[in-house]
Amino acid sequence: MTEKKIKLLIVEDNEQIRELFRRTFIREPQVEVLEAKNGIDAFKKFQELQPDVVLSDVEMPGELDGISLCQKIKSSANPCHVILISGHGQQRNVDMGMEAGADAYKVKPVNPIELIRIVKSFGDKD
């Protein structure tokens, strides 16, 4: 019997950081890594691919930053788990993310082992 893979959508406008996140999860056989470079691209992929978890940067250029993306995902017909990542750890920033519906809010630099644990724990709940 094959275990269901956890579909993880990584949303990060910085290509190098996105690559670091991808490399963090690529060695995890139960995680299927999907990528998006901005909020608009991410929401389209969310609708098409229905990931189990979205890992998104908060600050991204364009119409849809991480907070807005989280709100759209959580108010959609098929919401998923959302982990927001930011360089800003002030309580008001964390509160904004959690009020948007994030399941977790992590401040950069992020411990890769902790990220893997969180993603796997969200995947186990589905």
Residue frames as a rotation matrix with the C-alpha (Angstrom) as fourth column:
MET 1
0.581 0.814 0.000 0.00
0.814 -0.581 0.000 0.00
0.000 0.000 -1.000 0.00
THR 2
-0.386 -0.719 0.578 1.42
0.718 -0.627 -0.301 3.36
0.579 0.299 0.759 -1.02
GLU 3
-0.215 0.238 -0.947 1.29
0.787 -0.532 -0.313 6.22
-0.578 -0.813 -0.073 1.45
LYS 4
0.705 0.492 0.511 -0.44
0.689 -0.647 -0.327 9.35
0.170 0.582 -0.795 0.24
LYS 5
-0.439 -0.888 0.135 2.12
0.846 -0.459 -0.270 12.06
0.302 -0.004 0.953 -0.41
ILE 6
0.257 0.400 -0.880 1.74
0.638 -0.754 -0.156 15.44
-0.726 -0.521 -0.449 1.25
LYS 7
0.198 -0.140 0.970 1.43
0.864 -0.442 -0.240 18.09
0.463 0.886 0.034 -1.46
LEU 8
0.167 -0.273 -0.948 3.42
0.682 -0.663 0.311 21.13
-0.712 -0.698 0.075 -0.33
LEU 9
0.566 0.032 0.824 3.19
0.687 -0.572 -0.449 24.40
0.457 0.820 -0.345 -2.25
ILE 10
-0.119 -0.705 -0.699 6.19
0.846 -0.441 0.301 26.65
-0.520 -0.555 0.649 -1.54
VAL 11
0.688 0.401 0.605 5.49
0.648 -0.715 -0.262 30.33
0.327 0.572 -0.752 -2.26
GLU 12
0.299 -0.694 -0.655 8.54
0.477 -0.486 0.732 32.60
-0.826 -0.532 0.186 -2.29
ASP 13
0.987 0.111 -0.113 9.45
-0.028 -0.581 -0.813 35.44
-0.156 0.806 -0.571 -4.67
ASN 14
0.249 -0.965 -0.077 13.19
-0.924 -0.260 0.278 35.12
-0.289 0.002 -0.957 -3.99
GLU 15
0.639 0.050 -0.768 14.40
-0.534 0.747 -0.396 32.28
0.554 0.663 0.504 -6.21
GLN 16
-0.408 -0.884 -0.228 17.38
-0.362 0.386 -0.849 31.40
0.838 -0.264 -0.477 -3.98
ILE 17
-0.649 0.244 0.720 15.25
-0.727 0.079 -0.682 31.14
-0.224 -0.966 0.126 -0.84
ARG 18
0.495 0.854 -0.158 12.61
-0.854 0.446 -0.267 29.16
-0.158 0.267 0.951 -2.73
GLU 19
0.286 -0.500 -0.817 15.38
-0.422 0.700 -0.576 26.77
0.860 0.509 -0.011 -3.81
LEU 20
-0.759 -0.564 0.326 16.53
-0.510 0.203 -0.836 26.38
0.405 -0.801 -0.441 -0.18
PHE 21
-0.156 0.796 0.585 13.00
-0.844 0.201 -0.497 25.47
-0.513 -0.571 0.640 0.89
ARG 22
0.648 0.381 -0.659 12.70
-0.715 0.603 -0.354 23.06
0.262 0.701 0.664 -2.04
ARG 23
-0.173 -0.825 -0.539 15.98
-0.380 0.560 -0.736 21.37
0.909 0.077 -0.410 -1.08
THR 24
-0.627 0.018 0.779 14.76
-0.777 0.070 -0.626 21.09
-0.066 -0.997 -0.030 2.51
PHE 25
0.144 0.856 0.496 11.80
-0.698 0.443 -0.563 18.97
-0.702 -0.265 0.661 1.42
ILE 26
0.310 -0.006 -0.951 13.09
-0.899 0.323 -0.296 17.21
0.309 0.946 0.095 -1.69
ARG 27
-0.690 -0.655 -0.308 14.72
-0.489 0.736 -0.469 14.49
0.534 -0.173 -0.828 0.45
GLU 28
-0.596 0.581 0.555 11.43
-0.487 0.288 -0.824 13.73
-0.638 -0.762 0.112 2.18
PRO 29
-0.992 0.115 0.048 9.83
0.109 0.615 0.781 10.89
0.060 0.780 -0.623 0.17
GLN 30
-0.323 0.939 -0.115 6.35
0.921 0.285 -0.265 11.54
-0.216 -0.192 -0.957 1.57
VAL 31
0.146 0.332 -0.932 6.38
0.163 -0.937 -0.308 15.22
-0.976 -0.107 -0.191 0.48
GLU 32
0.062 -0.042 0.997 5.63
0.998 0.018 -0.062 16.31
-0.015 0.999 0.043 -3.09
VAL 33
-0.341 -0.321 -0.884 7.06
0.438 -0.886 0.153 19.79
-0.832 -0.335 0.443 -3.65
LEU 34
0.344 0.461 0.818 5.22
0.920 -0.341 -0.195 22.36
0.189 0.819 -0.541 -5.78
GLU 35
-0.519 -0.630 -0.578 6.44
0.716 -0.689 0.109 25.92
-0.467 -0.357 0.809 -6.28
ALA 36
0.583 0.607 0.540 5.08
0.777 -0.612 -0.151 29.40
0.239 0.508 -0.828 -6.97
LYS 37
-0.450 -0.877 0.166 6.96
0.820 -0.480 -0.312 32.69
0.353 -0.005 0.935 -7.30
ASN 38
-0.916 0.199 0.347 4.21
-0.287 -0.932 -0.223 35.08
0.279 -0.304 0.911 -6.15
GLY 39
-0.676 0.687 0.268 0.77
-0.239 0.139 -0.961 35.21
-0.697 -0.714 0.070 -4.57
ILE 40
0.157 0.751 -0.641 -1.20
-0.915 -0.134 -0.381 35.29
-0.372 0.646 0.666 -7.83
ASP 41
-0.240 -0.365 -0.900 0.69
-0.704 0.703 -0.098 32.28
0.668 0.610 -0.426 -9.22
ALA 42
-0.976 -0.184 0.114 0.28
-0.206 0.626 -0.752 30.52
0.067 -0.758 -0.649 -5.86
PHE 43
-0.340 0.918 0.203 -3.49
-0.533 -0.011 -0.846 30.97
-0.775 -0.396 0.493 -5.70
LYS 44
0.261 0.375 -0.890 -3.88
-0.956 0.228 -0.185 29.63
0.133 0.899 0.418 -9.25
LYS 45
-0.505 -0.540 -0.673 -1.76
-0.432 0.834 -0.344 26.59
0.747 0.118 -0.655 -8.36
PHE 46
-0.867 0.273 0.418 -3.69
-0.354 0.254 -0.900 26.18
-0.352 -0.928 -0.123 -5.09
GLN 47
0.089 0.987 -0.136 -6.95
-0.796 -0.012 -0.605 25.99
-0.599 0.163 0.784 -7.04
GLU 48
0.331 -0.004 -0.944 -5.57
-0.843 0.448 -0.298 23.65
0.424 0.894 0.145 -9.72
LEU 49
-0.299 -0.675 -0.674 -3.38
-0.305 0.737 -0.603 21.32
0.904 0.025 -0.426 -7.66
GLN 50
0.690 0.688 0.227 -5.13
-0.371 0.066 0.926 21.37
0.622 -0.723 0.301 -4.25
PRO 51
-0.381 -0.899 -0.215 -2.06
-0.147 0.289 -0.946 21.14
0.913 -0.329 -0.243 -2.01
ASP 52
0.327 0.409 -0.852 -2.32
0.733 0.458 0.502 19.88
0.596 -0.789 -0.150 1.56
VAL 53
0.382 -0.334 -0.862 -0.01
0.689 -0.519 0.506 22.59
-0.616 -0.787 0.032 2.91
VAL 54
0.650 -0.261 0.713 1.05
0.420 -0.659 -0.624 26.02
0.633 0.706 -0.319 1.64
LEU 55
0.198 -0.700 -0.687 4.35
0.848 -0.229 0.478 27.43
-0.492 -0.677 0.548 2.93
SER 56
0.504 0.150 0.851 4.37
0.710 -0.633 -0.309 31.12
0.492 0.760 -0.425 2.02
ASP 57
-0.731 -0.673 -0.112 6.58
0.667 -0.671 -0.324 34.13
0.143 -0.311 0.939 2.51
VAL 58
0.110 0.773 -0.625 4.61
0.759 -0.472 -0.449 37.05
-0.642 -0.424 -0.639 3.97
GLU 59
0.246 -0.088 -0.965 6.26
-0.266 -0.964 0.021 39.85
-0.932 0.252 -0.260 2.01
MET 60
-0.354 -0.290 0.889 5.95
0.770 0.449 0.453 39.44
-0.531 0.845 0.065 -1.74
PRO 61
-0.849 0.035 -0.528 5.57
-0.255 -0.901 0.351 42.01
-0.463 0.433 0.773 -4.51
GLY 62
-0.831 0.554 -0.050 2.35
0.100 0.237 0.966 42.35
0.547 0.798 -0.253 -6.44
GLU 63
-0.186 0.907 0.378 -1.32
-0.589 -0.411 0.696 42.28
0.786 -0.093 0.611 -5.61
LEU 64
0.799 0.558 -0.221 -1.26
-0.244 0.639 0.730 39.27
0.549 -0.530 0.647 -3.32
ASP 65
-0.267 -0.875 0.403 1.15
-0.825 -0.009 -0.565 39.11
0.498 -0.484 -0.720 -0.38
GLY 66
-0.812 -0.166 -0.559 1.34
0.031 0.945 -0.325 36.15
0.582 -0.281 -0.763 2.01
ILE 67
-0.833 0.553 -0.018 -1.32
-0.063 -0.128 -0.990 37.49
-0.549 -0.824 0.141 4.41
SER 68
-0.129 0.809 -0.574 -3.81
-0.903 -0.335 -0.268 38.09
-0.409 0.484 0.774 1.58
LEU 69
-0.397 -0.092 -0.913 -2.99
-0.622 0.758 0.194 34.72
0.675 0.645 -0.358 0.03
CYS 70
-0.985 0.012 -0.171 -3.65
0.136 0.662 -0.737 33.04
0.104 -0.749 -0.654 3.37
GLN 71
-0.527 0.841 -0.122 -7.03
-0.405 -0.374 -0.834 34.80
-0.748 -0.390 0.538 3.68
LYS 72
-0.053 0.496 -0.867 -8.03
-0.997 0.027 0.076 33.71
0.061 0.868 0.493 0.15
ILE 73
-0.647 -0.251 -0.720 -7.00
-0.293 0.954 -0.069 30.11
0.704 0.167 -0.690 0.78
LYS 74
-0.970 0.226 -0.093 -8.80
0.173 0.369 -0.913 29.94
-0.172 -0.902 -0.397 4.11
SER 75
-0.311 0.911 -0.273 -12.01
-0.489 -0.399 -0.776 31.42
-0.815 -0.107 0.569 2.66
SER 76
-0.550 0.063 -0.833 -11.99
-0.798 0.257 0.546 29.08
0.248 0.964 -0.091 -0.36
ALA 77
0.517 0.833 -0.197 -14.22
-0.771 0.553 0.315 26.03
0.371 -0.010 0.929 -0.77
ASN 78
0.838 -0.298 -0.458 -11.30
0.348 0.937 0.027 23.65
0.421 -0.182 0.889 -0.06
PRO 79
0.658 -0.618 0.430 -8.93
-0.708 -0.702 0.075 25.36
0.256 -0.353 -0.900 2.38
CYS 80
0.511 -0.583 -0.632 -5.63
0.442 0.809 -0.389 23.77
0.737 -0.080 0.671 3.38
HIS 81
0.595 -0.414 -0.688 -3.01
0.691 -0.173 0.702 24.31
-0.410 -0.893 0.183 6.07
VAL 82
0.682 -0.400 0.612 -0.98
0.203 -0.701 -0.683 27.52
0.703 0.590 -0.397 5.70
ILE 83
0.360 -0.687 -0.631 2.43
0.844 -0.048 0.534 28.22
-0.397 -0.725 0.563 7.21
LEU 84
0.929 -0.081 0.360 3.55
0.100 -0.884 -0.457 31.85
0.356 0.461 -0.813 6.93
ILE 85
0.205 -0.940 -0.273 7.24
0.969 0.155 0.194 32.75
-0.141 -0.304 0.942 6.99
SER 86
0.864 0.119 0.490 8.50
0.230 -0.958 -0.173 36.27
0.449 0.262 -0.854 7.65
GLY 87
-0.254 -0.966 0.036 11.57
0.574 -0.181 -0.799 38.25
0.778 -0.182 0.601 8.54
HIS 88
-0.432 0.200 0.879 9.38
-0.548 -0.832 -0.080 40.20
0.716 -0.517 0.469 10.97
GLY 89
-0.468 0.179 -0.866 8.80
0.518 0.849 -0.104 38.59
0.716 -0.497 -0.490 14.34
GLN 90
-0.909 0.212 0.359 7.11
-0.398 -0.696 -0.598 41.44
0.123 -0.687 0.717 16.19
GLN 91
-0.738 0.641 0.210 3.93
0.295 0.587 -0.754 40.31
-0.607 -0.495 -0.622 17.92
ARG 92
0.023 0.799 -0.601 1.71
-0.460 -0.526 -0.716 42.52
-0.888 0.293 0.355 15.73
ASN 93
-0.335 -0.214 -0.917 3.08
-0.938 0.169 0.303 40.76
0.090 0.962 -0.258 12.61
VAL 94
-0.997 -0.013 -0.079 2.48
0.000 0.986 -0.165 37.34
0.080 -0.165 -0.983 14.11
ASP 95
-0.470 0.879 -0.078 -1.03
0.108 -0.031 -0.994 38.41
-0.876 -0.475 -0.080 15.16
MET 96
-0.047 0.427 -0.903 -1.81
-0.863 -0.472 -0.178 39.60
-0.502 0.771 0.391 11.61
GLY 97
-0.660 -0.296 -0.690 -0.77
-0.650 0.686 0.328 36.24
0.376 0.665 -0.645 10.21
MET 98
-0.948 0.315 -0.032 -2.76
0.282 0.795 -0.536 34.25
-0.144 -0.518 -0.843 12.73
GLU 99
-0.276 0.883 -0.380 -5.82
-0.186 -0.437 -0.880 36.48
-0.943 -0.173 0.285 12.27
ALA 100
-0.236 0.126 -0.964 -5.58
-0.966 -0.136 0.219 35.78
-0.103 0.983 0.154 8.52
GLY 101
0.775 0.631 0.045 -6.03
-0.630 0.776 -0.031 32.11
-0.054 -0.005 0.999 9.39
ALA 102
-0.016 -0.865 -0.502 -2.46
-0.694 0.371 -0.617 30.82
0.720 0.339 -0.606 9.32
ASP 103
0.858 0.244 -0.452 -1.91
0.066 0.820 0.568 27.49
0.509 -0.518 0.688 11.03
ALA 104
0.412 -0.790 -0.454 1.66
0.820 0.103 0.563 28.50
-0.398 -0.605 0.690 11.88
TYR 105
0.938 -0.236 0.252 3.81
-0.098 -0.881 -0.462 31.64
0.331 0.409 -0.850 11.65
LYS 106
0.545 -0.821 -0.167 7.58
0.782 0.427 0.454 31.24
-0.302 -0.379 0.875 11.61
VAL 107
0.866 -0.331 -0.374 10.27
-0.336 -0.940 0.054 33.92
-0.370 0.079 -0.926 11.69
LYS 108
0.739 -0.673 -0.028 13.34
0.276 0.340 -0.899 33.71
0.614 0.657 0.438 9.43
PRO 109
-0.526 -0.370 -0.765 15.79
-0.735 0.650 0.191 32.13
0.427 0.663 -0.615 9.74
VAL 110
0.529 0.814 0.241 13.67
-0.847 0.487 0.215 29.00
0.058 -0.318 0.946 10.04
ASN 111
-0.411 -0.612 0.676 14.93
-0.657 0.713 0.246 25.70
-0.632 -0.343 -0.695 11.39
PRO 112
-0.405 0.253 -0.879 14.50
-0.820 0.324 0.471 23.23
0.404 0.912 0.076 8.48
ILE 113
-0.900 0.060 -0.432 13.94
0.195 0.941 -0.275 20.27
0.390 -0.332 -0.859 10.80
GLU 114
-0.680 0.690 -0.248 11.12
0.097 -0.250 -0.963 22.13
-0.727 -0.679 0.103 12.53
LEU 115
-0.312 0.554 -0.772 9.55
-0.891 -0.453 0.035 23.01
-0.330 0.698 0.635 9.15
ILE 116
-0.647 0.027 -0.762 9.63
-0.407 0.833 0.375 19.37
0.645 0.553 -0.528 8.07
ARG 117
-0.919 0.291 -0.266 8.03
0.389 0.557 -0.734 18.33
-0.066 -0.778 -0.625 11.37
ILE 118
-0.502 0.760 -0.413 5.24
-0.313 -0.605 -0.732 20.92
-0.806 -0.238 0.542 11.01
VAL 119
-0.329 0.360 -0.873 4.48
-0.940 -0.037 0.339 19.99
0.090 0.932 0.350 7.40
LYS 120
-0.762 0.009 -0.648 4.40
-0.076 0.992 0.102 16.28
0.643 0.127 -0.755 8.24
SER 121
-0.859 0.476 -0.190 2.15
0.299 0.164 -0.940 16.89
-0.416 -0.864 -0.283 11.25
PHE 122
-0.302 0.768 -0.565 -0.33
-0.697 -0.582 -0.418 18.79
-0.650 0.267 0.711 9.07
GLY 123
-0.420 0.084 -0.903 -0.20
-0.789 0.458 0.410 16.01
0.448 0.885 -0.127 6.47
ASP 124
-0.949 0.021 -0.313 -0.98
0.158 0.894 -0.418 13.39
0.271 -0.447 -0.852 9.13
LYS 125
-0.688 0.710 -0.149 -4.17
-0.095 -0.292 -0.952 15.24
-0.719 -0.641 0.268 10.10
ASP 126
-0.280 0.596 -0.753 -5.74
-0.941 -0.326 0.092 14.87
-0.191 0.734 0.652 6.67
